[in-house]
Amino acid sequence: YSENLNDLDVEQLAKLVILAPTNKKTLEMNRSITAKLQDEPHTFYSSDLIISEDQNDLQNYPPEFLHDLTP
């Protein structure tokens, strides 16, 4: 990650993503990155929703399953 994270504006930051095999790894990277930011912290909320035309997807990935991915 760039040492110049604080030089990016909100629109540029919104285009960045963290891809990781598990939520645990994502949380580790997120903590490392946010430690480099100089602004006040903000809390953002996510949605546990799968959008799919296939009803099997909705049944195979209930919110409880998604929550269990974070140890």
MMTF fields as JSON, N, C-alpha, C and O atoms, coordinates in Angstrom:
{
  "mmtfVersion": "1.0.0",
  "mmtfProducer": "UNKNOWN",
  "numBonds": 283,
  "numAtoms": 284,
  "numGroups": 71,
  "numChains": 1,
  "numModels": 1,
  "chainsPerModel": [1],
  "groupsPerChain": [71],
  "chainIdList": ["A"],
  "bondAtomList": [4, 2, 8, 6, 12, 10, 16, 14, 20, 18, 24, 22, 28, 26, 32, 30, 36, 34, 40, 38, 44, 42, 48, 46, 52, 50, 56, 54, 60, 58, 64, 62, 68, 66, 72, 70, 76, 74, 80, 78, 84, 82, 88, 86, 92, 90, 96, 94, 100, 98, 104, 102, 108, 106, 112, 110, 116, 114, 120, 118, 124, 122, 128, 126, 132, 130, 136, 134, 140, 138, 144, 142, 148, 146, 152, 150, 156, 154, 160, 158, 164, 162, 168, 166, 172, 170, 176, 174, 180, 178, 184, 182, 188, 186, 192, 190, 196, 194, 200, 198, 204, 202, 208, 206, 212, 210, 216, 214, 220, 218, 224, 222, 228, 226, 232, 230, 236, 234, 240, 238, 244, 242, 248, 246, 252, 250, 256, 254, 260, 258, 264, 262, 268, 266, 272, 270, 276, 274, 280, 278],
  "bondOrderList": [1, 1, 1, 1, 1, 1, 1, 1, 1, 1, 1, 1, 1, 1, 1, 1, 1, 1, 1, 1, 1, 1, 1, 1, 1, 1, 1, 1, 1, 1, 1, 1, 1, 1, 1, 1, 1, 1, 1, 1, 1, 1, 1, 1, 1, 1, 1, 1, 1, 1, 1, 1, 1, 1, 1, 1, 1, 1, 1, 1, 1, 1, 1, 1, 1, 1, 1, 1, 1, 1],
  "groupList": [{"groupName": "TYR", "atomNameList": ["N", "CA", "C", "O"], "elementList": ["N", "C", "C", "O"], "formalChargeList": [0, 0, 0, 0], "bondAtomList": [1, 0, 2, 1, 3, 2], "bondOrderList": [1, 1, 2], "singleLetterCode": "Y", "chemCompType": "L-PEPTIDE LINKING"}, {"groupName": "SER", "atomNameList": ["N", "CA", "C", "O"], "elementList": ["N", "C", "C", "O"], "formalChargeList": [0, 0, 0, 0], "bondAtomList": [1, 0, 2, 1, 3, 2], "bondOrderList": [1, 1, 2], "singleLetterCode": "S", "chemCompType": "L-PEPTIDE LINKING"}, {"groupName": "GLU", "atomNameList": ["N", "CA", "C", "O"], "elementList": ["N", "C", "C", "O"], "formalChargeList": [0, 0, 0, 0], "bondAtomList": [1, 0, 2, 1, 3, 2], "bondOrderList": [1, 1, 2], "singleLetterCode": "E", "chemCompType": "L-PEPTIDE LINKING"}, {"groupName": "ASN", "atomNameList": ["N", "CA", "C", "O"], "elementList": ["N", "C", "C", "O"], "formalChargeList": [0, 0, 0, 0], "bondAtomList": [1, 0, 2, 1, 3, 2], "bondOrderList": [1, 1, 2], "singleLetterCode": "N", "chemCompType": "L-PEPTIDE LINKING"}, {"groupName": "LEU", "atomNameList": ["N", "CA", "C", "O"], "elementList": ["N", "C", "C", "O"], "formalChargeList": [0, 0, 0, 0], "bondAtomList": [1, 0, 2, 1, 3, 2], "bondOrderList": [1, 1, 2], "singleLetterCode": "L", "chemCompType": "L-PEPTIDE LINKING"}, {"groupName": "ASP", "atomNameList": ["N", "CA", "C", "O"], "elementList": ["N", "C", "C", "O"], "formalChargeList": [0, 0, 0, 0], "bondAtomList": [1, 0, 2, 1, 3, 2], "bondOrderList": [1, 1, 2], "singleLetterCode": "D", "chemCompType": "L-PEPTIDE LINKING"}, {"groupName": "VAL", "atomNameList": ["N", "CA", "C", "O"], "elementList": ["N", "C", "C", "O"], "formalChargeList": [0, 0, 0, 0], "bondAtomList": [1, 0, 2, 1, 3, 2], "bondOrderList": [1, 1, 2], "singleLetterCode": "V", "chemCompType": "L-PEPTIDE LINKING"}, {"groupName": "GLN", "atomNameList": ["N", "CA", "C", "O"], "elementList": ["N", "C", "C", "O"], "formalChargeList": [0, 0, 0, 0], "bondAtomList": [1, 0, 2, 1, 3, 2], "bondOrderList": [1, 1, 2], "singleLetterCode": "Q", "chemCompType": "L-PEPTIDE LINKING"}, {"groupName": "ALA", "atomNameList": ["N", "CA", "C", "O"], "elementList": ["N", "C", "C", "O"], "formalChargeList": [0, 0, 0, 0], "bondAtomList": [1, 0, 2, 1, 3, 2], "bondOrderList": [1, 1, 2], "singleLetterCode": "A", "chemCompType": "L-PEPTIDE LINKING"}, {"groupName": "LYS", "atomNameList": ["N", "CA", "C", "O"], "elementList": ["N", "C", "C", "O"], "formalChargeList": [0, 0, 0, 0], "bondAtomList": [1, 0, 2, 1, 3, 2], "bondOrderList": [1, 1, 2], "singleLetterCode": "K", "chemCompType": "L-PEPTIDE LINKING"}, {"groupName": "ILE", "atomNameList": ["N", "CA", "C", "O"], "elementList": ["N", "C", "C", "O"], "formalChargeList": [0, 0, 0, 0], "bondAtomList": [1, 0, 2, 1, 3, 2], "bondOrderList": [1, 1, 2], "singleLetterCode": "I", "chemCompType": "L-PEPTIDE LINKING"}, {"groupName": "PRO", "atomNameList": ["N", "CA", "C", "O"], "elementList": ["N", "C", "C", "O"], "formalChargeList": [0, 0, 0, 0], "bondAtomList": [1, 0, 2, 1, 3, 2], "bondOrderList": [1, 1, 2], "singleLetterCode": "P", "chemCompType": "L-PEPTIDE LINKING"}, {"groupName": "THR", "atomNameList": ["N", "CA", "C", "O"], "elementList": ["N", "C", "C", "O"], "formalChargeList": [0, 0, 0, 0], "bondAtomList": [1, 0, 2, 1, 3, 2], "bondOrderList": [1, 1, 2], "singleLetterCode": "T", "chemCompType": "L-PEPTIDE LINKING"}, {"groupName": "MET", "atomNameList": ["N", "CA", "C", "O"], "elementList": ["N", "C", "C", "O"], "formalChargeList": [0, 0, 0, 0], "bondAtomList": [1, 0, 2, 1, 3, 2], "bondOrderList": [1, 1, 2], "singleLetterCode": "M", "chemCompType": "L-PEPTIDE LINKING"}, {"groupName": "ARG", "atomNameList": ["N", "CA", "C", "O"], "elementList": ["N", "C", "C", "O"], "formalChargeList": [0, 0, 0, 0], "bondAtomList": [1, 0, 2, 1, 3, 2], "bondOrderList": [1, 1, 2], "singleLetterCode": "R", "chemCompType": "L-PEPTIDE LINKING"}, {"groupName": "HIS", "atomNameList": ["N", "CA", "C", "O"], "elementList": ["N", "C", "C", "O"], "formalChargeList": [0, 0, 0, 0], "bondAtomList": [1, 0, 2, 1, 3, 2], "bondOrderList": [1, 1, 2], "singleLetterCode": "H", "chemCompType": "L-PEPTIDE LINKING"}, {"groupName": "PHE", "atomNameList": ["N", "CA", "C", "O"], "elementList": ["N", "C", "C", "O"], "formalChargeList": [0, 0, 0, 0], "bondAtomList": [1, 0, 2, 1, 3, 2], "bondOrderList": [1, 1, 2], "singleLetterCode": "F", "chemCompType": "L-PEPTIDE LINKING"}],
  "groupTypeList": [0, 1, 2, 3, 4, 3, 5, 4, 5, 6, 2, 7, 4, 8, 9, 4, 6, 10, 4, 8, 11, 12, 3, 9, 9, 12, 4, 2, 13, 3, 14, 1, 10, 12, 8, 9, 4, 7, 5, 2, 11, 15, 12, 16, 0, 1, 1, 5, 4, 10, 10, 1, 2, 5, 7, 3, 5, 4, 7, 3, 0, 11, 11, 2, 16, 4, 15, 5, 4, 12, 11],
  "groupIdList": [1, 2, 3, 4, 5, 6, 7, 8, 9, 10, 11, 12, 13, 14, 15, 16, 17, 18, 19, 20, 21, 22, 23, 24, 25, 26, 27, 28, 29, 30, 31, 32, 33, 34, 35, 36, 37, 38, 39, 40, 41, 42, 43, 44, 45, 46, 47, 48, 49, 50, 51, 52, 53, 54, 55, 56, 57, 58, 59, 60, 61, 62, 63, 64, 65, 66, 67, 68, 69, 70, 71],
  "secStructList": [7, 7, 6, 6, 4, 4, 4, 1, 7, 2, 2, 2, 2, 2, 6, 7, 7, 7, 7, 7, 1, 1, 2, 2, 2, 2, 2, 2, 2, 2, 2, 2, 2, 2, 2, 2, 7, 7, 1, 7, 7, 7, 7, 7, 7, 7, 7, 7, 7, 7, 7, 7, 1, 7, 2, 2, 2, 2, 2, 2, 1, 7, 2, 2, 2, 2, 2, 2, 6, 7, 7],
  "xCoordList": [0.831, 0.0, 0.868, 1.949, 0.378, 1.119, 1.278, 0.377, 2.419, 2.637, 1.867, 1.752, 1.344, 0.652, -0.86, -1.592, -1.336, -2.782, -3.482, -4.618, -2.814, -3.432, -3.554, -4.26, -2.861, -2.951, -4.14, -4.467, -4.79, -5.934, -7.209, -7.39, -8.092, -9.376, -10.374, -10.068, -11.541, -12.549, -12.92, -13.083, -13.053, -13.438, -12.365, -12.685, -11.096, -10.016, -9.986, -9.814, -10.154, -10.163, -11.329, -11.201, -12.452, -13.635, -13.408, -14.126, -12.435, -12.146, -11.173, -10.913, -10.635, -9.689, -10.424, -11.425, -9.931, -10.543, -9.458, -8.293, -9.861, -8.989, -9.562, -10.703, -8.774, -9.194, -8.343, -7.114, -8.977, -8.269, -9.106, -10.324, -8.458, -9.198, -10.145, -11.122, -9.882, -10.752, -10.959, -10.178, -12.012, -12.251, -11.14, -10.815, -10.552, -9.482, -8.313, -7.793, -7.896, -6.801, -7.193, -6.377, -8.433, -8.909, -8.873, -8.475, -9.283, -9.256, -7.832, -7.593, -6.878, -5.473, -4.965, -4.324, -5.257, -4.816, -5.509, -4.88, -6.787, -7.539, -6.943, -6.81, -6.591, -5.979, -4.648, -4.349, -3.854, -2.56, -2.723, -1.995, -3.677, -3.903, -4.478, -4.016, -5.471, -6.087, -5.121, -5.27, -4.136, -3.129, -2.291, -1.731, -2.206, -1.43, -2.211, -1.62, -3.521, -4.347, -4.294, -4.226, -4.325, -4.199, -5.535, -5.594, -6.593, -7.899, -8.538, -8.077, -9.613, -10.399, -11.059, -11.478, -11.156, -11.802, -13.305, -13.943, -13.855, -15.285, -15.732, -14.955, -16.958, -17.514, -18.442, -19.324, -18.231, -19.077, -19.691, -19.05, -20.905, -21.62, -21.768, -21.89, -21.756, -21.893, -23.255, -24.031, -23.517, -24.772, -24.477, -23.589, -25.208, -25.058, -26.182, -27.142, -26.038, -27.099, -26.479, -25.524, -27.021, -26.587, -27.675, -28.849, -27.272, -28.216, -27.963, -26.898, -28.935, -28.79, -30.16, -31.151, -30.192, -31.436, -31.642, -32.756, -30.567, -30.631, -31.003, -30.222, -32.164, -32.64, -31.712, -31.637, -31.004, -30.064, -28.948, -28.501, -28.494, -27.464, -27.941, -27.194, -29.176, -29.725, -29.817, -29.613, -30.123, -30.232, -28.863, -28.685, -27.894, -26.563, -25.719, -24.765, -26.055, -25.252, -26.106, -26.225, -26.705, -27.498, -26.572, -25.374, -27.092, -26.263, -25.459, -24.33, -26.027, -25.309, -24.015, -22.988, -24.066, -22.867, -21.832, -20.652, -22.257, -21.337, -20.7, -19.513, -21.458, -20.918, -19.87, -18.912, -20.048, -19.103, -17.76, -16.807, -17.649, -16.392, -15.362, -14.172, -15.784, -14.856, -14.643, -15.554, -13.437, -13.194, -13.188, -12.999],
  "yCoordList": [-1.181, 0.0, 1.233, 1.271, 2.205, 3.441, 4.158, 4.152, 4.764, 5.602, 6.911, 7.673, 7.173, 8.421, 8.283, 8.99, 7.396, 7.209, 8.498, 8.738, 9.324, 10.566, 11.602, 12.599, 11.363, 12.284, 11.974, 12.764, 10.833, 10.442, 11.076, 11.21, 11.465, 11.99, 10.836, 9.696, 11.135, 10.117, 9.332, 8.113, 10.006, 9.321, 8.342, 7.272, 8.694, 7.778, 6.583, 5.442, 6.85, 5.759, 4.802, 3.6, 5.326, 4.494, 3.483, 2.486, 3.717, 2.806, 1.699, 0.798, 1.751, 0.741, -0.373, -0.128, -1.582, -2.722, -3.583, -3.532, -4.366, -5.367, -6.725, -7.035, -7.533, -8.888, -9.858, -9.795, -10.733, -11.698, -12.963, -12.919, -14.095, -15.357, -15.469, -16.214, -14.755, -14.822, -13.426, -12.51, -13.284, -12.005, -11.708, -10.542, -12.742, -12.533, -11.789, -10.833, -12.222, -11.549, -10.127, -9.209, -9.952, -8.621, -7.69, -6.531, -8.181, -7.369, -6.97, -5.837, -7.901, -7.59, -6.484, -5.535, -6.613, -5.588, -4.259, -3.204, -4.303, -3.085, -2.342, -1.119, -3.071, -2.433, -1.783, -0.677, -2.474, -1.937, -0.656, 0.316, -0.67, 0.494, 1.661, 2.792, 1.411, 2.514, 3.124, 4.289, 2.359, 2.915, 3.984, 4.865, 3.907, 4.881, 6.156, 7.17, 6.117, 7.282, 8.292, 7.918, 9.563, 10.611, 11.215, 11.933, 10.951, 11.527, 10.837, 9.793, 11.447, 10.838, 9.562, 9.511, 8.538, 7.299, 7.47, 8.27, 6.716, 6.685, 5.231, 4.341, 4.987, 3.643, 3.527, 4.362, 2.472, 2.193, 0.818, -0.085, 0.665, -0.593, -1.303, -0.669, -2.624, -3.417, -4.091, -4.034, -4.719, -5.434, -6.905, -7.239, -7.769, -9.209, -9.685, -10.314, -9.371, -9.665, -10.186, -9.608, -11.266, -11.802, -11.499, -11.798, -10.91, -10.61, -11.615, -11.62, -12.451, -13.487, -13.89, -13.882, -14.239, -14.748, -16.217, -16.733, -16.886, -18.301, -18.441, -18.064, -18.97, -19.131, -20.024, -19.873, -20.951, -21.81, -20.993, -21.308, -19.947, -19.084, -18.466, -18.4, -18.018, -17.379, -18.368, -17.995, -19.625, -20.64, -21.145, -21.507, -21.173, -21.691, -20.703, -21.106, -19.424, -18.398, -17.503, -16.309, -18.052, -17.218, -16.292, -16.562, -15.221, -14.302, -15.007, -14.61, -16.045, -16.766, -17.379, -17.369, -17.904, -18.464, -17.368, -17.562, -16.23, -15.128, -14.629, -14.303, -14.565, -14.115, -15.082, -14.668, -16.365, -17.373, -17.31, -17.942, -16.577, -16.482, -15.644, -15.724, -14.855, -14.068, -14.783, -14.857, -15.309, -16.054, -15.15, -15.622],
  "zCoordList": [0.0, 0.0, 0.0, 0.589, -0.656, -0.81, 0.526, 1.364, 0.702, 1.882, 1.738, 2.698, 0.55, 0.264, 0.373, -0.32, 1.22, 1.373, 1.759, 1.352, 2.537, 2.997, 1.882, 2.032, 0.756, -0.376, -1.277, -2.163, -1.058, -1.885, -1.35, -0.14, -2.267, -1.814, -1.671, -2.021, -1.166, -0.878, -2.131, -2.069, -3.254, -4.494, -4.95, -5.467, -4.765, -5.126, -4.171, -4.6, -2.887, -1.908, -2.136, -1.906, -2.582, -2.812, -3.927, -4.005, -4.78, -5.89, -5.497, -6.295, -4.288, -3.828, -3.098, -2.425, -3.229, -2.55, -1.917, -2.31, -0.939, -0.342, -0.709, -0.369, -1.4, -1.73, -0.922, -0.966, -0.203, 0.629, 0.732, 0.558, 1.015, 1.075, 2.261, 2.195, 3.332, 4.51, 5.087, 4.832, 5.857, 6.537, 7.537, 7.764, 8.14, 9.116, 8.47, 9.046, 7.279, 6.573, 6.184, 6.263, 5.767, 5.403, 6.608, 6.483, 7.766, 8.984, 9.348, 9.765, 9.192, 9.482, 8.558, 9.009, 7.258, 6.305, 6.574, 6.492, 6.893, 7.17, 8.37, 8.34, 9.412, 10.594, 10.235, 10.684, 9.426, 9.014, 8.197, 8.396, 7.287, 6.418, 7.207, 7.054, 8.044, 8.784, 9.791, 10.157, 10.244, 11.15, 10.446, 11.099, 9.118, 8.349, 8.05, 7.678, 8.207, 7.897, 9.037, 10.207, 8.689, 9.69, 10.101, 11.1, 9.372, 9.692, 10.887, 11.349, 11.374, 12.441, 11.922, 10.765, 12.762, 12.305, 12.113, 12.797, 11.182, 10.9, 10.902, 10.556, 11.284, 11.246, 10.052, 9.847, 9.261, 8.111, 8.31, 8.849, 7.885, 8.065, 6.732, 5.684, 6.787, 5.568, 5.527, 6.481, 4.418, 4.238, 3.986, 3.202, 4.638, 4.433, 3.527, 3.971, 2.263, 1.315, 0.028, -0.49, -0.475, -1.754, -2.773, -2.556, -3.872, -4.942, -6.056, -6.673, -6.304, -7.317, -7.84, -7.111, -9.111, -9.683, -9.326, -9.414, -8.924, -8.568, -7.091, -6.217, -6.816, -5.435, -4.613, -3.394, -5.263, -4.537, -3.901, -2.798, -4.587, -4.015, -2.71, -1.733, -2.7, -1.503, -0.347, 0.808, -0.652, 0.394, 0.838, 2.002, -0.078, 0.248, 1.045, 1.711, 0.989, 1.653, 2.539, 2.267, 3.593, 4.501, 5.303, 5.39, 5.883, 6.674, 7.768, 8.056, 8.376, 9.434, 8.889, 9.567, 7.679, 7.052, 6.827, 7.121, 6.315, 6.06, 7.351, 7.362, 8.427, 9.716, 10.244, 10.897, 9.963, 10.45, 9.744, 10.2, 8.655, 7.929, 8.671, 8.363, 9.625, 10.434, 11.759, 12.584, 11.964, 13.224, 14.438, 15.559]
}
